[in-house]
Amino acid sequence: MRPIVLVHGFWVTPRSWENRKAHYEAKGHHVIAPGYPGFEVEVEALNADPAPIVNVTVPQIIEHLEEQIRALPEPPIIIGHSAGGAFTQILLDHGYGAAGVALNSAPTEGVRVVPLSQVKSTFPVLRTPANRHKAVPLTLEQWTYAFTNTFTPEESRALYERYAIPANGGILWGSVLANFQPGHQDTWVDYHNDERAPLLFVSGSEDHIMPPEVQRSNHKHYKSNTVTEIREYQGYAHLLPAQKGWEQIADEVLEWALRHAR
């Protein structure tokens, strides 16, 4: 059975994968959900002391993930959510993984589509350049708009209390500025890389922070001869891995990845 690597995004930790990790393990897969460097502690500890969040960088995250992948017995299926989707793209471009799935992915460098709902979702961080040196939390209201807009208020609050942590303002600002600075930035990938493993983009139709327009634009940037596909699931918000019906999506994307795995 192929090993599986689950890569989390911002404002959450590996805990956000707890149900999907158990789901895949029950099918016989060896599954790891590595945290970013310094994120080895629990959600509550990161909320109490967000210093590890402030200090982490994208190159450190990628290096840490690559180290985890190299320790596996064979190339894994890499599944990333949100910023983890962008990191999945970078890992594939670096030659890691047998196949990749990017769920409601953050864009890689060169994707300039910025829907209004994305602006509203990221405004708590991008409202001031001073946040480039801070870990920026979301309020419950902001979390609900950005992550769980299709969930019940009770579900949204429960997930907020269990999963939510601040996000690194510097990385988010860097992703915005990457399209306006010369040279390759932290989220650059080679869209013409024919050696990259197959990649599937998955988009939730109701996602506010990484709407379908972002996924479609990111997908269109790829010009290689390697398999690159996109699917959209109706009625799903950004926190797709935790929304009712996630099991079917989990099974379908894994089946796709295993079928296309190198």
Secondary structure, DSSP 8 states (H G I E B T S, - for coil): ---EEEE--TT--GGGGHHHHHHHHHTT--EE----TTTTS-HHHHHH--HHHHH--HHHHHHHHHHHHHTSSS--EEEEETHHHHHHHHHHHTT--SEEEEES----TT-----HHHHHHHHHHHT-GGGGGSEE---HHHHHHHT-TTS-HHHHHHHHHHH---EEHHHHHHHHHGGGSSS--TT---TT-TTS--EEEEEETT-SSS-HHHHHHHHHH--SSS-EEEEEETT--S-GGGSTTHHHHHHHHHHHHHHH--
